Amino acid sequence: MSVFIEEHRKVFILALVIVLITFSFVMLLFEAKDSRAETLITPIDSVSVESNQ
């Protein structure tokens, strides 16, 4: 029985690590999308501000 628990503990830890890596990767992707959107938006904003003046 203890061998059974040890084997499943390894699998559980492995699954947990995979989930954490996937989650952090997804967060990095979302952050990259946000920063890209901001860099696209800022030049448009500065142009519109200049035309208003």
C-alpha positions in Angstrom: 0.0 0.0 0.0 2.8 2.4 0.8 4.4 1.8 -2.6 1.1 2.6 -4.2 1.0 6.0 -2.3 4.6 6.8 -3.2 3.9 6.2 -6.9 0.8 8.4 -6.9 2.7 11.1 -4.9 5.2 11.3 -7.8 2.4 11.5 -10.3 0.6 14.1 -8.3 3.7 16.3 -7.9 4.4 16.0 -11.6 0.9 17.0 -12.5 1.1 19.9 -10.0 4.4 21.1 -11.6 2.9 20.8 -15.1 -0.2 22.9 -14.1 2.0 25.6 -12.5 4.2 25.8 -15.6 1.1 26.0 -17.9 -0.5 28.6 -15.7 2.6 30.8 -15.6 3.0 30.4 -19.4 -0.6 31.5 -20.0 -0.1 34.5 -17.7 3.1 35.4 -19.6 1.1 35.2 -22.9 -1.6 37.5 -21.5 0.9 40.0 -20.2 2.6 40.0 -23.6 -0.8 40.6 -25.3 -1.5 43.5 -22.9 1.8 45.2 -23.4 1.5 44.8 -27.2 -2.0 46.3 -27.1 -0.6 49.2 -25.0 2.2 49.9 -27.4 -0.3 49.9 -30.3 -2.7 52.3 -28.4 -0.1 54.8 -27.1 1.0 56.2 -30.5 -2.7 56.6 -31.5 -3.4 58.5 -28.2 -0.4 60.8 -28.6 -1.4 61.6 -32.2 -5.0 62.4 -31.2 -3.7 64.7 -28.4 -1.4 66.5 -30.8 -4.2 67.1 -33.3 -6.5 68.4 -30.6 -4.0 71.0 -29.6 
